[in-house]
Amino acid sequence: MMVLKPIRFDKELEFVYHRRRLEAAVPLIRIGLVVGGLLFLMLLGADALFLGAEWWSLAPIRAGVAGFCLLVAALHFDGKLLLPPEAAVLLVGMAVSLANAYTFTFYPSFYALILVVAQLVVGVFGVGIAPSIRSLVAVQAVIAVVPAGFMHLVSQDPLIQIQADISLLVGCTAWILFGFLMDQSFRYSFSLEREVEQASAIDRLTGVYNYRHFMEMAWNEQARMRRFNRPLSVVLLGIDGLGDINANYGVHTGDEILRSVASTCVASLREVDVFGRISGEVFGAFLPETDEQSALILTNRLSQLLNSLEISDSGDHLRFSVSFGIAGLSQSNETVELMMDRAETALATAKDRGGGYIEVAPAVPILVGSEAVSVS
């Protein structure tokens, strides 16, 4: 028998999901509040129809709550509500429920079930605009409890009271279950989106960033380092003679070398460093808050680790070498592409020396007056 389990995320992913839900919910909340406010004004017509002259005494309450809904919808800046979305939904649900309950105390007792219908309509709005299950449960509890409490206070007919209580309990419970199913649907869509994002950003063979995503992350880091005037370095590393290894030992051996190099680098780098596969045999690492001297120290450590790796193939222990090219951010206006070009030139120089070497790209000269000055 297949058992359906709720979709849950770890703490970090739950935060991302909740943030996206809020971003998607804010426009819906604003639309829902505007529509709800207009509908609340339209209820003045029902008051006039059933209450006669008394409806004038209720008009300020109806208009006040409608104005409150419209005011909360209008209080936003830069696409965000000034009130926290969950608090906004709960406050509006409380205000509407209190106004409905108070208004219907003026109605004859046999009209009391109209209050139930009105509250369940409010519950539909709660399902549509609540940004989380927690806020949905809170809103539905308010929608069910407030009118039931008012009916008890005004000594409503016991039979009508029981009917109203059961209707509100069943209706609000149904809205909570429906909201839970909607949330699970959102979570499923979110998990699929994450899988697609990861598939488009990750190199399938090695499990590290692919070139496209690596460059996107590098551009972000370069912009941040430029804004705060902080050092930044890039290290490119290439596996020497990988084509010959593939030809002599098979592609599976070359793939195992690529995976070993990638896993060793990931284990040795910091979490803030950006690491990815640039091309067939070349990997790259962007190192924030790292100048060329610090990058050279890190690269020496990586070189010792990588150049000591061995791959077993049919009982043989295969050794290989890795070359490195380093470039630091020379000027605040230097682009990522220029840094990569300098690092690639340094990597090519290291390979031309026979492989297994480390080369640091020369500083970029800039013109001061009519003289070229080297900046490192």
N, C-alpha and C positions, 0 to 999 in steps of 0.2 A: 504494500500500500504506500502510495506516495504521500509524504507529509510536506506541506507548504510551510516554510519558515520565513518569518519577517526578515526583510533586508536590513542589515545593520552595517555601520561603518566604524572604523577605528576612530579614535579621538580627533586626529588631525583631519581625516577625510570628512568626519561629521561636521567639523567647523566649516570646511569649504562648502559642503552641501547646504548647511544652514544659511551661510552667507548668500549663496546663489538663490535659495528659496526666498530670502528676504528681498533680493534685488528683483526677482520676478514678481513678488507679491505686492510691492509698493504701488505700482500702477493699478493693479487690481483692487487694492484697498481704497485708493483714491476714487476709482470709478464706482466701487460698491458704496462708498460713503455718499457720493453725490446722488446716485440713484436712490439709495435709502432715504436720504434727506428729502428728495422730491416726492417719494412715495408717502413719507410721513405727512407732508403737507396735503397730499391728496386724501389722507384719512379724515381731514376736516370735513370732506363731503359726507363720509359715513357718519360722523358725529352729527352733522346738521340733519341727516335723514332720520336717524334713530332717536335723537335727544331733543329735537326741537330747539326752543330758545336757550336751553342750557349749554348748547355747544359753544356759545360765546365765552363761557367761563373756562372752557378747556382749550380754546384757540391759542392762548399764550403758551401753554405747555407743549402743544403740538409744534407750534412755530419755533419755540425755544430749542426743542430737541432737534428739529430739522436744521435749524441754524447751527447747532453744535456739530452735527454731522458734516455740514458744509465747511465749517470753520476748520475742523481737524483735517479735512481733505485739502484745504487751501494752505495749511501750515506745512510747507515743504520748501526745501532749498537744495539746489543742485541735484534734483531727482530723488531726494531723500526726505522722508517725513521728519519734522522736528521732534515729534513724539516718537518713542520707540514703537515700531509697528505692532508688537504684541500688546503693549499698553494701550495703544490707540484703539485696537479692535475690542479689547476688554472694556474700556471706558465707554465706548459707543454702545456696546451691547448692554451694559448696565443702565445707561441713560435711557435707551429705547425701551428696555423691559420695565423700568420704573414708570416711565410715562404711560406705556400701554396699560400696566396694571392699575395705576391710579385712574386713568381715563375710564376704564371699563367698570370701575366701582359705581359710576353714574348710570350705567346701563341696567335695564331690568335683568333679573337673575337668569332668565332663559336665553339671554344674549351672551352669557358669559363664555360659551364655547367659541364665540367669535374671537375672544382674546387668545384662546388656544391656537386658532388658525393663524392669527397675526404673529404670535410668538414663533410658531413653526416656520413661517415665512422669514422671520428674522434669523432663524436657525439655518435656513438655506444660504442666506448671505454670509453667515458665520463660516459655513463650510467653504464657500468660494473665496473668502478673503483672509481667513486665519493663516498666518505664515508658518505655523508649526502645530503639531499634535497637542502640545501642552496648552497653547493658547486656544485651540479649538475646544478642548475639554473644558477649560475655564469658562469660555463664552457659552457653551451649551448648558453648563451647570447654572449659570446666571439666568439664562433664558427659561429654564425649567423651574428653578427655585423661587425667583422673585414673584411671578404671578401666583404661584401656589400659596406663598406666604400671605399675599394680599387677600386672596380669597378667604383664607382662614381668619384674617383680621376683621373682615367685614361680615363674618358669619354667613358665608355662602351656603346655599342649599346642599346638604350632605351628598345627595346623589350626584348633583352637578359637580361638586367638589371632587368626588372620586373619579368621575369621568374625565375631568380636566387634568387631575394628577396623573392618571394612567396615560392619557393621550400625550401629555408633555414628556413623561418619562420615556415612553416608547419612541416618540418622535425624535427627541434629542439624542437618545441612544442610537437610533438609526442614523442620524446625521454624523455622530462620532464615528460609527463603523464605516460609513461612506467616506468620511474624511480620512480615516486610516487607510482605506483602499486607495484613495487618491494619492496619499503620501507615499505608499508603497510603489504606485505607478511612477511617481516622480523620482523615487530612489532608483528604480530599475532603469529609467531613462538616463539618469545621472551616471549610473555605473557603466552603461553602454557608452556614453560620451567619454568617460574617463578611459575606457578601454581603447576607443578610437584615438583619443589624444595620445595615449601611450604608444599605440601601434605606429602612429605617424611621427613620434619623437624618438623612438628607441631603435637601435640597430639590432636586428633579430639574432644575428650570430653571436655578438659579444654582450648584449644587454646594456650597453652604454648609449649615450645620446648619438643620434645620427648627425650628419653634417648640417642639415637644415636647422635642426633644433639647437645644435651646438652654437651656430652662428647667431641665432636669435638670443640665446642666453648671453653670448659674448657681447652683443650690441648693448644689452641691458646693463651688463657690468661696466662696460666702457663708459656709458653715459653716467652711471652712478659715480665712478671714480673721477670722471672729469668734473662733475658737479661739486664734489667735495675735495677736489685737488689731491687725490690719493694715488699711490703707485699701483701699477697693474703690469703684469707680465704674462706672456704666453710661451708655452713650451710645446714644441712639436717633436714627436718621436716616431721614427720609422724603423721597421724590422728589416734588417739587412738581408738581401738575397732571398726574400720570401718566394719569389717566382721560381728560383732554382729548387727550393725545398719542395714546393708543390710538384714540380716536374719529377724530382728524384724520389720523393717519399709519398706523394699523393696529396690531394687537396685536403683530405681529412686531417692529415698531420699539420698542414698550414693553418687549418681552422682551429685546431687545438692550440697552436702557438698564439693565434690572435686572442683566443679566450683567456689563455694564461696571462698574456701581457695586460689585457683589459682588467682582469680581476686583481692582479697585483697592483696596478696603478690606482684603482678605486680604493683598495684597502690602504694605500699609502698616502693618498691625498686627503685634504680637509673636506668637511661637508660643504663649505662655501665655495670650493673650487669647482669649476665647470670642466667636465671631462667628456670627450666624445671621439668617435671614429671619423676621421676626415676623409679618408679614401681607403683603398684596398689594404695597404700596409701601414698607413700613417694614422696616428692618434694625436689629439691635441688637448692641452689643458690650459684654461685661463685661470690665473691666480690673482684674485683681488687682494689688495693691501700687501702686495709683494713686489719689491724692487728687483732689479736684475741680479744683484748679489745674493739676495735670499733665494731667488729662483734657481741660481746656480748651485747653491747648497742642496736644495731639494732635488735638483736633477742629478747631482752626484750620488745621492742616496738611491734614487730610482735606478740609476745606471748600474750600481752594484747589485741591486736586487734582480733586475731584468737580465743582466748579462751572466747571472749565475743560474738562471732557470735551465731545467733539462726537461725534454719531452721524450717519453718512452714510446718507441715504435718497433714492434715485432722483436722485442728484447734488446734493441739498441737504445742508447741514451743520446738523444740529439741535442746538441748545444747550438745556440744562435746568438747573434749580437744585435744590439739596438743602438741607433744613432739619435742624437738630440740636437735641436736648434732652438735657441732662446732669443726672445726679443722683449724689451721693456717698452712701456709707453714713454716715448721720447718727448712728445709735445702734447699739450692739452687738447689741441685740435687734430691730433693724429687719428685716423680712422682705424677700425678693426681690420679692414682689408689691408691697409698698409702695414700694420703690425704683423699680420699673417704672412704677407709677402716677405718681410724681413726675416721672419722665423723660418720660412721655407728656404730662403737663400742660405741661411746658416745651416739648416738640416742638409741641404744638398752639398755644402762644403764638407760637413762631417762625413757624409757617405763617400765623397770623392777621396777622402784621406784613407779609406779602407774600411770604414764602418766601426762602430763601437765607440765613437768619439762624441764629444760635446762641443758645440760651437755657439758663441754668443754673437748676435748680430751687432755690427758697429752702430754707434750713435748716429742719429740723423742730423746733418748740419743745417743750421738755419742762418739766415742773413741778418746781421746787425750792422746797419749802415752799409758799407760796401764789402765787409769781411764776413767770411763764413765761420761760424762758431759751432763747435761740437757740443751737443746737449745729450747727456746721458741720464 
